[in-house]
Amino acid sequence: MVLKLENPDLTADVDACWVVKDEVVTVEFAATTGVLNSAVGLNRYAPGDALLTGSTGDGWCVSRDRFDAKYQPEGATLPGQGGMYRNRPVAVLAKRMSAAFTVARSAGGDLLQGEAGDWLLQYAACDHGIVAASRFDSVYRVLDRGAAPPR
């Protein structure tokens, strides 16, 4: 049985916690519209969107406007050009799921699929992601579970 999540809100979920990612990724910018088949489902992208490959080999896409706010160039990479980028350390809500589940990336967006043990992430209202358990353990850090939301 697969749990179908409809725009879950982790802000009031007692099993959710705040986490921060720390990762350098390789980025190319899409020249055309397309679809990337990520580990958790299809990711549709538009020209200019960022196509990322993480340190664990996973791939996903981020819309250009969101990418510029979430990632900064690393080393010799110039802003807006392909190369290495590091995510900006922003805390997000996460919950380890005990059953297989699905969730839309955004309202009406691509449907993602997770397995039992994978993590559901909430970046903002109506903005979700899924991270496989093994990847989560290598790039995310759980903040103090009793702490107030980071600012």
Helices and strands as residue ranges (DSSP letters): E 3-4, G 10-12, E 17-21, E 24-29, E 34-38, E 41-45, E 50-53, E 59-62, H 64-70, E 71-73, E 83-87, E 92-96, E 101-104, E 111-114, E 119-124, E 127-131, H 133-139, E 140-142
